[in-house]
Amino acid sequence: MNSIQKYKGKKVLILEGYCKQCLPFIRGFRDFGCEVTVLCGSKWDCSYVSRLPKHKIVGVCDLHKPKESEEYIVNLIKTGMYDLVFAPFDFSARILANRKEELSKYAYIFSNEKKVFNVGNDKESVMKICMENDIRCNKTYFNMDSIETIKQRVLDYPILIKPSRIYGARGAHYFDNFK
């Protein structure tokens, strides 16, 4: 049995249908013969208007409604209708990681365990690990929590300041100089 036959007919749920990165995953799973369902927040989401998924659900999967989204996603998975659940973006991946053990009774949850996810999702932890192991990465300063601390450092501009934990580029600020 080749790998494509192995996945033929499997039911896959892809979360966060508003993300552009869903589309290649939908296509890939579909090309393996999977029956793909995508969870969208509205009929305007790129995955909803796409011809790629076999099934489309308009439900709650919204960064601005974390509790409602988690409840909706958990209940959807608990229907037992899906063989695999895939999160293409940090928001839903965090939900899956935090509830992986519980949800694995209903479907294969394509996510890291909570502990691994939290380390990998914390930019500060990742940069420390890279620097400790001589893995090339951007120059990173830690504990820069006040103007006084920043004034004491000799910085190479331009710099990018961003939170340790955030979805995408939200909260990032670019500076050409100290002023």
ZADO-1210 file (C-alpha; in nm, 4 decimals, padded with zeros to 6 digits):
<atoms>
<atom x="00.0000" y="00.0000" z="00.0000" code="MET" pos="1"/>
<atom x="00.1511" y="00.3334" z="-00.1004" code="ASN" pos="2"/>
<atom x="00.1253" y="00.6409" z="00.1230" code="SER" pos="3"/>
<atom x="-00.1539" y="00.8015" z="-00.0796" code="ILE" pos="4"/>
<atom x="-00.3756" y="00.4936" z="-00.0470" code="GLN" pos="5"/>
<atom x="-00.3056" y="00.4936" z="00.3271" code="LYS" pos="6"/>
<atom x="-00.4733" y="00.8360" z="00.3673" code="TYR" pos="7"/>
<atom x="-00.7524" y="00.8001" z="00.1121" code="LYS" pos="8"/>
<atom x="-01.0895" y="00.8778" z="00.2662" code="GLY" pos="9"/>
<atom x="-00.9481" y="01.0123" z="00.5945" code="LYS" pos="10"/>
<atom x="-01.1475" y="01.3056" z="00.7285" code="LYS" pos="11"/>
<atom x="-00.9336" y="01.6096" z="00.8032" code="VAL" pos="12"/>
<atom x="-01.0448" y="01.9237" z="00.9870" code="LEU" pos="13"/>
<atom x="-00.8359" y="02.2336" z="00.9181" code="ILE" pos="14"/>
<atom x="-00.8840" y="02.5243" z="01.1557" code="LEU" pos="15"/>
<atom x="-00.8535" y="02.8993" z="01.0936" code="GLU" pos="16"/>
<atom x="-00.9895" y="02.9131" z="00.7402" code="GLY" pos="17"/>
<atom x="-00.9167" y="03.2862" z="00.7308" code="TYR" pos="18"/>
<atom x="-00.5422" y="03.2170" z="00.6973" code="CYS" pos="19"/>
<atom x="-00.3910" y="03.2116" z="00.3495" code="LYS" pos="20"/>
<atom x="-00.1596" y="02.9313" z="00.4582" code="GLN" pos="21"/>
<atom x="-00.4607" y="02.6979" z="00.4828" code="CYS" pos="22"/>
<atom x="-00.4891" y="02.6704" z="00.1069" code="LEU" pos="23"/>
<atom x="-00.1726" y="02.4667" z="00.0331" code="PRO" pos="24"/>
<atom x="-00.2536" y="02.2357" z="00.3251" code="PHE" pos="25"/>
<atom x="-00.6084" y="02.1848" z="00.2015" code="ILE" pos="26"/>
<atom x="-00.4719" y="02.1054" z="-00.1449" code="ARG" pos="27"/>
<atom x="-00.2088" y="01.8696" z="-00.0048" code="GLY" pos="28"/>
<atom x="-00.4533" y="01.6734" z="00.2089" code="PHE" pos="29"/>
<atom x="-00.7010" y="01.6626" z="-00.0793" code="ARG" pos="30"/>
<atom x="-00.4311" y="01.5349" z="-00.3150" code="ASP" pos="31"/>
<atom x="-00.3706" y="01.2493" z="-00.0692" code="PHE" pos="32"/>
<atom x="-00.7357" y="01.1570" z="-00.1060" code="GLY" pos="33"/>
<atom x="-00.8502" y="01.3032" z="00.2249" code="CYS" pos="34"/>
<atom x="-01.1940" y="01.4528" z="00.2743" code="GLU" pos="35"/>
<atom x="-01.1116" y="01.8046" z="00.3932" code="VAL" pos="36"/>
<atom x="-01.3337" y="02.0233" z="00.6099" code="THR" pos="37"/>
<atom x="-01.2277" y="02.3779" z="00.6928" code="VAL" pos="38"/>
<atom x="-01.3468" y="02.5889" z="00.9862" code="LEU" pos="39"/>
<atom x="-01.4033" y="02.9498" z="00.8846" code="CYS" pos="40"/>
<atom x="-01.5196" y="03.2538" z="01.0747" code="GLY" pos="41"/>
<atom x="-01.7223" y="03.3876" z="00.7835" code="SER" pos="42"/>
<atom x="-01.8142" y="03.3241" z="00.4227" code="LYS" pos="43"/>
<atom x="-01.5524" y="03.5866" z="00.3296" code="TRP" pos="44"/>
<atom x="-01.2593" y="03.3754" z="00.4518" code="ASP" pos="45"/>
<atom x="-01.0162" y="03.2691" z="00.1789" code="CYS" pos="46"/>
<atom x="-01.0710" y="02.9000" z="00.2521" code="SER" pos="47"/>
<atom x="-01.4475" y="02.9394" z="00.2410" code="TYR" pos="48"/>
<atom x="-01.4449" y="03.0960" z="-00.1055" code="VAL" pos="49"/>
<atom x="-01.1942" y="02.8379" z="-00.2274" code="SER" pos="50"/>
<atom x="-01.3060" y="02.5380" z="-00.4313" code="ARG" pos="51"/>
<atom x="-01.0482" y="02.3188" z="-00.2542" code="LEU" pos="52"/>
<atom x="-01.2217" y="02.1948" z="00.0645" code="PRO" pos="53"/>
<atom x="-01.5034" y="01.9431" z="00.0365" code="LYS" pos="54"/>
<atom x="-01.6838" y="02.0815" z="00.3429" code="HIS" pos="55"/>
<atom x="-01.6924" y="02.4311" z="00.4902" code="LYS" pos="56"/>
<atom x="-01.8085" y="02.5253" z="00.8383" code="ILE" pos="57"/>
<atom x="-01.8843" y="02.8811" z="00.9423" code="VAL" pos="58"/>
<atom x="-01.8259" y="02.8853" z="01.3155" code="GLY" pos="59"/>
<atom x="-01.6194" y="03.0521" z="01.5850" code="VAL" pos="60"/>
<atom x="-01.2444" y="03.0597" z="01.5276" code="CYS" pos="61"/>
<atom x="-01.1392" y="03.4143" z="01.6051" code="ASP" pos="62"/>
<atom x="-00.8303" y="03.5619" z="01.7726" code="LEU" pos="63"/>
<atom x="-01.0528" y="03.8193" z="01.9398" code="HIS" pos="64"/>
<atom x="-01.2828" y="03.5549" z="02.0896" code="LYS" pos="65"/>
<atom x="-01.0385" y="03.3069" z="02.2454" code="PRO" pos="66"/>
<atom x="-01.2730" y="03.1378" z="02.4932" code="LYS" pos="67"/>
<atom x="-01.5628" y="03.1052" z="02.2503" code="GLU" pos="68"/>
<atom x="-01.3262" y="02.9775" z="01.9812" code="SER" pos="69"/>
<atom x="-01.1735" y="02.7166" z="02.2087" code="GLU" pos="70"/>
<atom x="-01.5163" y="02.5961" z="02.3183" code="GLU" pos="71"/>
<atom x="-01.6385" y="02.5772" z="01.9576" code="TYR" pos="72"/>
<atom x="-01.3267" y="02.3935" z="01.8348" code="ILE" pos="73"/>
<atom x="-01.3281" y="02.1466" z="02.1253" code="VAL" pos="74"/>
<atom x="-01.6960" y="02.0666" z="02.0717" code="ASN" pos="75"/>
<atom x="-01.6390" y="02.0237" z="01.6981" code="LEU" pos="76"/>
<atom x="-01.3556" y="01.7770" z="01.7583" code="ILE" pos="77"/>
<atom x="-01.5571" y="01.5890" z="02.0203" code="LYS" pos="78"/>
<atom x="-01.8185" y="01.5026" z="01.7567" code="THR" pos="79"/>
<atom x="-01.5722" y="01.2333" z="01.6501" code="GLY" pos="80"/>
<atom x="-01.6307" y="01.3148" z="01.2826" code="MET" pos="81"/>
<atom x="-01.2626" y="01.3769" z="01.2023" code="TYR" pos="82"/>
<atom x="-00.9609" y="01.1497" z="01.1820" code="ASP" pos="83"/>
<atom x="-00.7093" y="01.4347" z="01.1969" code="LEU" pos="84"/>
<atom x="-00.7244" y="01.7963" z="01.3146" code="VAL" pos="85"/>
<atom x="-00.4693" y="02.0442" z="01.1812" code="PHE" pos="86"/>
<atom x="-00.3972" y="02.3995" z="01.2989" code="ALA" pos="87"/>
<atom x="-00.2081" y="02.6106" z="01.0433" code="PRO" pos="88"/>
<atom x="-00.1539" y="02.9093" z="01.2747" code="PHE" pos="89"/>
<atom x="-00.0473" y="02.9793" z="01.6347" code="ASP" pos="90"/>
<atom x="-00.3910" y="03.0692" z="01.7657" code="PHE" pos="91"/>
<atom x="-00.5578" y="02.7344" z="01.7064" code="SER" pos="92"/>
<atom x="-00.2304" y="02.5429" z="01.7522" code="ALA" pos="93"/>
<atom x="-00.2200" y="02.6696" z="02.1107" code="ARG" pos="94"/>
<atom x="-00.5725" y="02.5412" z="02.1702" code="ILE" pos="95"/>
<atom x="-00.4786" y="02.1996" z="02.0322" code="LEU" pos="96"/>
<atom x="-00.1526" y="02.1850" z="02.2301" code="ALA" pos="97"/>
<atom x="-00.3238" y="02.2791" z="02.5557" code="ASN" pos="98"/>
<atom x="-00.6002" y="02.0220" z="02.5087" code="ARG" pos="99"/>
<atom x="-00.4107" y="01.7555" z="02.3123" code="LYS" pos="100"/>
<atom x="-00.4385" y="01.4741" z="02.5650" code="GLU" pos="101"/>
<atom x="-00.8140" y="01.5214" z="02.6042" code="GLU" pos="102"/>
<atom x="-00.8855" y="01.5682" z="02.2328" code="LEU" pos="103"/>
<atom x="-00.6680" y="01.2768" z="02.1179" code="SER" pos="104"/>
<atom x="-00.9516" y="01.0459" z="02.2228" code="LYS" pos="105"/>
<atom x="-01.1566" y="01.1797" z="01.9310" code="TYR" pos="106"/>
<atom x="-00.9015" y="01.2425" z="01.6524" code="ALA" pos="107"/>
<atom x="-00.5321" y="01.2561" z="01.5773" code="TYR" pos="108"/>
<atom x="-00.4325" y="01.6050" z="01.6941" code="ILE" pos="109"/>
<atom x="-00.1542" y="01.7360" z="01.4720" code="PHE" pos="110"/>
<atom x="00.0167" y="01.9471" z="01.7365" code="SER" pos="111"/>
<atom x="00.3046" y="01.9393" z="01.9807" code="ASN" pos="112"/>
<atom x="00.2434" y="01.8714" z="02.3457" code="GLU" pos="113"/>
<atom x="00.1755" y="02.1800" z="02.5571" code="LYS" pos="114"/>
<atom x="00.5266" y="02.2004" z="02.7078" code="LYS" pos="115"/>
<atom x="00.7029" y="02.1773" z="02.3710" code="VAL" pos="116"/>
<atom x="00.4586" y="02.4172" z="02.2075" code="PHE" pos="117"/>
<atom x="00.5069" y="02.6781" z="02.4811" code="ASN" pos="118"/>
<atom x="00.8869" y="02.6715" z="02.4505" code="VAL" pos="119"/>
<atom x="00.8730" y="02.6906" z="02.0710" code="GLY" pos="120"/>
<atom x="00.6151" y="02.9687" z="02.0775" code="ASN" pos="121"/>
<atom x="00.8186" y="03.1859" z="02.3160" code="ASP" pos="122"/>
<atom x="01.0540" y="03.3885" z="02.0967" code="LYS" pos="123"/>
<atom x="01.2817" y="03.4668" z="02.3919" code="GLU" pos="124"/>
<atom x="01.3276" y="03.0968" z="02.4781" code="SER" pos="125"/>
<atom x="01.3992" y="03.0074" z="02.1160" code="VAL" pos="126"/>
<atom x="01.6582" y="03.2843" z="02.0808" code="MET" pos="127"/>
<atom x="01.8312" y="03.1803" z="02.4067" code="LYS" pos="128"/>
<atom x="01.8486" y="02.8183" z="02.2875" code="ILE" pos="129"/>
<atom x="01.9895" y="02.9280" z="01.9507" code="CYS" pos="130"/>
<atom x="02.2511" y="03.1545" z="02.1079" code="MET" pos="131"/>
<atom x="02.3565" y="02.8884" z="02.3626" code="GLU" pos="132"/>
<atom x="02.4043" y="02.6349" z="02.0821" code="ASN" pos="133"/>
<atom x="02.5757" y="02.8626" z="01.8291" code="ASP" pos="134"/>
<atom x="02.2800" y="02.8507" z="01.5937" code="ILE" pos="135"/>
<atom x="02.2717" y="03.1619" z="01.3750" code="ARG" pos="136"/>
<atom x="01.9984" y="03.4025" z="01.4778" code="CYS" pos="137"/>
<atom x="01.9327" y="03.7721" z="01.5070" code="ASN" pos="138"/>
<atom x="02.1205" y="03.9561" z="01.7801" code="LYS" pos="139"/>
<atom x="01.8835" y="03.9455" z="02.0754" code="THR" pos="140"/>
<atom x="01.8805" y="04.1480" z="02.3958" code="TYR" pos="141"/>
<atom x="01.6939" y="04.0233" z="02.7004" code="PHE" pos="142"/>
<atom x="01.5303" y="04.2088" z="02.9887" code="ASN" pos="143"/>
<atom x="01.5044" y="04.5353" z="02.7987" code="MET" pos="144"/>
<atom x="01.2035" y="04.6550" z="02.9927" code="ASP" pos="145"/>
<atom x="01.2752" y="05.0273" z="03.0399" code="SER" pos="146"/>
<atom x="01.4186" y="05.3268" z="02.8569" code="ILE" pos="147"/>
<atom x="01.7019" y="05.3399" z="03.1136" code="GLU" pos="148"/>
<atom x="01.8015" y="04.9818" z="03.0309" code="THR" pos="149"/>
<atom x="01.7955" y="05.0585" z="02.6597" code="ILE" pos="150"/>
<atom x="02.0070" y="05.3765" z="02.7058" code="LYS" pos="151"/>
<atom x="02.2774" y="05.1687" z="02.8790" code="GLN" pos="152"/>
<atom x="02.3187" y="04.9382" z="02.5778" code="ARG" pos="153"/>
<atom x="02.5055" y="05.0119" z="02.2587" code="VAL" pos="154"/>
<atom x="02.2548" y="04.9079" z="01.9953" code="LEU" pos="155"/>
<atom x="02.3045" y="04.8548" z="01.6247" code="ASP" pos="156"/>
<atom x="02.0180" y="05.0226" z="01.4410" code="TYR" pos="157"/>
<atom x="01.7779" y="04.9483" z="01.2871" code="PRO" pos="158"/>
<atom x="01.6198" y="04.7345" z="01.5586" code="ILE" pos="159"/>
<atom x="01.2969" y="04.5464" z="01.5928" code="LEU" pos="160"/>
<atom x="01.1276" y="04.5247" z="01.9311" code="ILE" pos="161"/>
<atom x="00.8617" y="04.2618" z="01.9772" code="LYS" pos="162"/>
<atom x="00.6839" y="04.0752" z="02.2534" code="PRO" pos="163"/>
<atom x="00.7990" y="03.7249" z="02.3467" code="SER" pos="164"/>
<atom x="00.4575" y="03.5703" z="02.2875" code="ARG" pos="165"/>
<atom x="00.2283" y="03.7016" z="02.0181" code="ILE" pos="166"/>
<atom x="00.0468" y="03.5873" z="01.7047" code="TYR" pos="167"/>
<atom x="00.2200" y="03.6914" z="01.3846" code="GLY" pos="168"/>
<atom x="00.3781" y="04.0383" z="01.3826" code="ALA" pos="169"/>
<atom x="00.1331" y="04.2041" z="01.6205" code="ARG" pos="170"/>
<atom x="00.3084" y="04.4262" z="01.8733" code="GLY" pos="171"/>
<atom x="00.6326" y="04.4501" z="01.6745" code="ALA" pos="172"/>
<atom x="00.7928" y="04.7952" z="01.6380" code="HIS" pos="173"/>
<atom x="01.0750" y="04.8956" z="01.4030" code="TYR" pos="174"/>
<atom x="01.3195" y="05.1764" z="01.4943" code="PHE" pos="175"/>
<atom x="01.5862" y="05.3425" z="01.2788" code="ASP" pos="176"/>
<atom x="01.7379" y="05.5293" z="01.5727" code="ASN" pos="177"/>
<atom x="01.7014" y="05.5848" z="01.9470" code="PHE" pos="178"/>
<atom x="01.4714" y="05.8884" z="01.9140" code="LYS" pos="179"/>
</atoms>
